[in-house]
C-alpha cells in the first residue's frame, strides 16, 4: 500500500490535471501520461512519460515537455498538477461540474464491474476489489476516452472525476471468491463520498 502522503506541493489545484494512467494533451499536441507515483511516508514523486521519454519529477520542479517549460505544482496519488503558459484548470476554461453522476446525500455507490455512465460518453466503474489490505481500483472514461485508472485505493483514499473530488467511504468485498455463475456469488461494491469541486 502507498505509505503517503496523499498529496504534496501547493494546495491549490489551478493548472492542468494529469490523472493516473491517462494520457493528456499539452498545448502543441504533446501527450503526457502520469505513469506511476512513489512515496516514502514523507515525500512523493511522479513518473511522467511522453513517447519513449520517462521523467521522475517532484513538487516545484520545472520540467520541459513538448518544447515548453512547466512547473509541477502538486503531486497526489491520483493526479499531477502542472502550471505554465496555456495551462488552465477545467473551471478556468469556463467548464462546469457536470450533473453526472447523480448522488444520494452526496454518496455514490458503485457495484463491481457495473459502469455508471452519462449520456455524453462519461463513465466510472469499479474494476477490482481486493482484501488484505482492503482496496479497490476505479477506471474513468471522459468523452468516450480513458481518463484515469486509480489503483489500490484504500478506504479514505481520494480520486477525481467529473470535476469533483471523491473519498472512498467504504468497500464491501461481497462474495466474489466463487464463480460468477454461482448462486452464492455476490458482487462487491464501493461507496464514494463527494468532497466538492476539484
Secondary structure, 3 states (H helix, E strand, C coil): CCCCCCEEECCCCCCEEEEECCEEECCCCCEEEEEEEEECCCCEEEEEEECCEEEEEECCCEEEECCEEEEEEEEECCEEEEECCCCCCHHHHCCCCCCCCCCECCEEEEEECCCEECCCCCEEEEEEEECCCCEEEEEEEECCEEEEEEEEECCCCEEEECCEEEEEEEEECCECCCCCCCCCCECCEEEEEEEEEC
